[in-house]
Amino acid sequence: MKANMGSADRILRVIIAAIIAVLYFTGTISGTLGIVLLVLAAVFVLTSLMSFCPLYAPFGFSTCKKQ
């Protein structure tokens, strides 16, 4: 897996995941929607840590700086 996410993309995903987690654990979002968003937040964090987004690969999209 070649990295296809730049630092700005990774930081934005972690921030969004943190916001979703805070909203879920404070009870602002709950039920099925809350669980779905929590899973999405986990995917955001995981892809940020790996610097690879599987959805970018088929389209040849990359937010990394060119070397």
Residue frames as qw, qx, qy, qz and C-alpha x, y, z in Angstrom:
[[0.000, 0.888, 0.459, 0.000, 0.00, 0.00, 0.00],
 [0.408, 0.233, 0.009, 0.883, 1.49, 3.24, -1.14],
 [0.079, -0.528, -0.456, 0.712, 0.54, 6.28, 0.93],
 [0.151, 0.486, 0.543, 0.668, -2.09, 8.40, -0.78],
 [0.286, -0.876, -0.383, -0.066, -3.08, 10.79, 2.01],
 [0.325, 0.546, -0.242, 0.733, -1.35, 14.05, 2.81],
 [0.268, -0.106, -0.648, 0.705, -0.94, 15.50, 6.28],
 [0.314, -0.024, 0.086, -0.945, -3.82, 17.97, 5.95],
 [0.686, -0.106, -0.523, -0.495, -6.18, 15.16, 4.94],
 [0.579, -0.111, -0.755, 0.288, -5.02, 13.00, 7.85],
 [0.080, -0.047, -0.482, 0.871, -5.40, 15.80, 10.40],
 [0.472, -0.066, -0.138, -0.868, -8.88, 16.69, 9.12],
 [0.699, -0.139, -0.653, -0.256, -10.01, 13.06, 9.41],
 [0.441, -0.131, -0.713, 0.530, -8.77, 12.80, 13.01],
 [0.132, 0.011, 0.261, -0.956, -10.53, 16.05, 13.94],
 [0.614, -0.101, -0.354, -0.698, -13.80, 14.84, 12.39],
 [0.659, -0.131, -0.739, 0.050, -13.45, 11.50, 14.20],
 [0.241, -0.073, -0.602, 0.758, -12.87, 13.28, 17.51],
 [0.353, -0.041, 0.038, -0.934, -15.95, 15.47, 17.02],
 [0.703, -0.124, -0.540, -0.447, -18.09, 12.43, 16.23],
 [0.555, -0.105, -0.751, 0.343, -16.76, 10.60, 19.30],
 [0.020, -0.032, -0.444, 0.895, -17.47, 13.56, 21.59],
 [0.521, -0.061, -0.164, -0.835, -21.00, 13.92, 20.19],
 [0.708, -0.115, -0.666, -0.204, -21.66, 10.20, 20.66],
 [0.511, -0.133, -0.702, 0.478, -20.31, 9.95, 24.20],
 [0.089, 0.037, 0.337, -0.936, -22.12, 13.10, 25.36],
 [0.280, 0.436, 0.822, -0.238, -25.39, 11.65, 24.05],
 [0.263, 0.514, -0.102, -0.810, -25.97, 14.26, 21.36],
 [0.634, 0.277, -0.536, -0.484, -26.15, 11.54, 18.73],
 [0.470, -0.201, 0.807, -0.297, -27.41, 8.09, 19.63],
 [0.822, 0.311, 0.343, -0.332, -29.10, 5.00, 18.31],
 [0.842, 0.298, 0.358, 0.272, -28.31, 3.52, 14.92],
 [0.375, 0.886, -0.042, 0.271, -27.05, 6.82, 13.53],
 [0.355, -0.839, 0.402, -0.092, -24.65, 7.17, 16.44],
 [0.812, -0.226, 0.512, 0.164, -23.23, 3.69, 15.96],
 [0.728, 0.566, 0.255, 0.290, -22.83, 4.18, 12.21],
 [0.159, 0.938, -0.168, 0.256, -21.04, 7.49, 12.76],
 [0.576, -0.678, 0.457, -0.009, -18.84, 5.94, 15.45],
 [0.855, 0.083, 0.436, 0.268, -17.78, 3.19, 13.03],
 [0.514, 0.790, 0.098, 0.320, -17.09, 5.86, 10.38],
 [0.202, -0.920, 0.305, -0.139, -14.96, 7.73, 12.92],
 [0.766, -0.388, 0.491, 0.146, -12.98, 4.56, 13.62],
 [0.774, 0.430, 0.324, 0.333, -12.38, 4.09, 9.88],
 [0.211, 0.944, -0.071, 0.244, -11.20, 7.71, 9.64],
 [0.453, -0.776, 0.437, -0.018, -8.69, 7.20, 12.44],
 [0.845, -0.085, 0.487, 0.201, -7.47, 3.90, 11.00],
 [0.665, 0.623, 0.224, 0.346, -6.95, 5.31, 7.51],
 [0.006, -0.965, 0.191, -0.178, -5.22, 8.35, 8.98],
 [0.629, -0.604, 0.482, 0.085, -2.77, 6.17, 10.88],
 [0.789, 0.096, 0.521, 0.311, -1.99, 4.13, 7.75],
 [0.032, 0.591, -0.278, -0.757, -1.87, 7.19, 5.43],
 [0.030, 0.009, -0.849, -0.527, -3.84, 5.13, 2.93],
 [0.561, 0.270, 0.337, -0.706, -7.45, 5.48, 1.85],
 [0.428, 0.103, 0.868, 0.232, -8.79, 2.49, -0.10],
 [0.410, 0.755, 0.486, -0.158, -11.42, 4.65, -1.80],
 [0.075, 0.846, -0.278, -0.449, -8.74, 6.93, -3.28],
 [0.427, -0.316, 0.767, 0.360, -6.86, 4.04, -4.97],
 [0.533, 0.424, 0.709, 0.185, -9.37, 3.02, -7.71],
 [0.281, 0.926, 0.253, -0.018, -9.73, 6.62, -8.81],
 [0.679, 0.294, -0.048, 0.671, -6.01, 7.40, -8.70],
 [0.177, -0.900, -0.057, -0.394, -6.65, 10.22, -6.24],
 [0.714, -0.160, -0.364, 0.577, -3.88, 11.30, -3.89],
 [0.170, -0.969, -0.088, -0.157, -3.48, 14.20, -1.47],
 [0.754, -0.407, 0.123, 0.501, 0.23, 13.50, -0.89],
 [0.090, 0.873, -0.289, -0.382, 2.83, 15.96, -2.04],
 [0.872, 0.470, -0.115, 0.073, 4.67, 14.81, -5.13],
 [0.703, -0.552, 0.271, 0.357, 8.22, 13.62, -4.49]]
